[in-house]
Amino acid sequence: MSKLAINGGTPIRETLLSPCWPGGRLYDEREAQAVYDVCMAKSPNRYSTQQKPGRVKTFEKGLAEFVGVNHALGVTSGTAAILVALKAAGIGPGDKVIVPACTFLASAGAVVCAGAVPVFCDVDDTLNLDPKKIGDVCDKYTKAIITVPLLGNPCQMDEIMAEAKKHNLIVIEDVAQSMGASLHGKKMGAWGDIAAFSMQMNKIITTGDGGAVVTNHEKMYERAVRYHDQGMFREKEGFLTNDATDVFIGQNYRMSELTGAVACVQLERIDGIISEMRRIKKILKEELSSIDGLTFKRVIDDEGDIGSALVMFLPTKEQTQFFIKAMMAENIVFDCQYGGRPVYMIPQIFHQKTVDASGFPFNQFDEKIVYTEDMCPVALDMMPRNAFTFIEPSMTDKDIEDIIKGVKKVCAEIL
Ligand SMILES: *Cc1c(COP(=O)(O)O)cnc(C)c1O
């Protein structure tokens, strides 16, 4: 075996392979033309656009169709989408919301920004929510659950929906990093009551920043539109609404037409992006499956996995850290998702640091809210042992070959 680059050997690649922008790397004249057209029409705002139909509106129609739901609403980010979804669902002060132990900070942060308190539910060996643990974290304040399909892998939505029904929970799907993932042919985002998507730079399709809320519920859609636009509902034809009684004070999370224009083009690319990522992931898994001691993250529905990442586990945290460093030295980027920590171990969540000193929303219940390191033992054990690389449709055959060679080279030394 050749000497590892980390020990002074020759790296597998001369230049860094750093995949992490599946849709972003595909930008070309089409995205540029779409933005140009909005500029030339002098129509940057969705509610005063000269372009008919508007770009945001067209994107919303396309996304609703893609996910298989009645309504979609473009917003400014994935975080905004979660907050708008929470408010549309009527979640706020007095409520607790279940959040998976393994997710990005924003899933829990949006709950706090909504005035509610996140409580954390453990995961299983998919790193997604373990439906069997949901009942354990419910109490009389628990109103909703946020599900998060991580890195393109579907959640066990059939069982989660059954548990949610049993405990009377509203289901909010945070599909930020898995647009297009599905279970039994039904897309993530179409299972729950309402769902959030992100189009930040690292997500499947991207507008730099941007997001969307989708739902089948007429009333939740109306509340989402109102919350994201200062309480207004400007396109309410066909909706039985009463501005005297249904109105409330909202925010501004409106998507601009410039963003909408790029979103339309990116959405046209999504099926191609997913099929290419799936093809590449299949090759990587086949080539690497024979390595003893290396396990792949379990996927519950291979057809519903969008292939946006290859996630593996090594036997120990130390081996994982060495593996990642050694791969970096070979010029192939691997990372430990979320620094190997469950989301509740992020300092601002763990220590309940809010923007002001009042202590709200963590101080609103009779009992004190306390987060402990070992509250989700599966997450605590598995997170430090994960090593993953993103997969991009723009990867070349040589890139794929280099990943295989690199993983084999490093594993031969350490496993
Ligand atoms: C990226 C992400 C978000 C936040 O999306 P932004 O568009 O960056 O605000 C929320 N939840 C999850 C699971 C994410 O991966």
The ligand as an SDF file (V2000), in Angstrom:
LIG
                    3D

 15 15  0  0  0  0  0  0  0  0999 V2000
  -29.8970   24.4550    5.7160 C   0  0  0  0  0  0  0  0  0  0  0  0
  -30.8940   23.9810    6.6780 C   0  0  0  0  0  0  0  0  0  0  0  0
  -31.8170   24.8680    7.2640 C   0  0  0  0  0  0  0  0  0  0  0  0
  -31.7460   26.3410    7.0630 C   0  0  0  0  0  0  0  0  0  0  0  0
  -31.8820   26.7670    5.7710 O   0  0  0  0  0  0  0  0  0  0  0  0
  -31.3550   28.2360    5.3640 P   0  0  0  0  0  0  0  0  0  0  0  0
  -31.8760   28.4250    3.9830 O   0  0  0  0  0  0  0  0  0  0  0  0
  -29.8720   28.2050    5.4400 O   0  0  0  0  0  0  0  0  0  0  0  0
  -31.9350   29.2030    6.3270 O   0  0  0  0  0  0  0  0  0  0  0  0
  -32.7620   24.3440    8.1090 C   0  0  0  0  0  0  0  0  0  0  0  0
  -32.8200   23.0390    8.3880 N   0  0  0  0  0  0  0  0  0  0  0  0
  -31.9440   22.1610    7.8660 C   0  0  0  0  0  0  0  0  0  0  0  0
  -32.0870   20.7120    8.2020 C   0  0  0  0  0  0  0  0  0  0  0  0
  -30.9470   22.6010    7.0030 C   0  0  0  0  0  0  0  0  0  0  0  0
  -30.0770   21.7250    6.4860 O   0  0  0  0  0  0  0  0  0  0  0  0
  1  2  1  0
  2  3  1  0
  2 14  2  0
  3  4  1  0
  3 10  2  0
  4  5  1  0
  5  6  1  0
  6  7  2  0
  6  8  1  0
  6  9  1  0
 10 11  1  0
 11 12  2  0
 12 13  1  0
 12 14  1  0
 14 15  1  0
M  END
$$$$
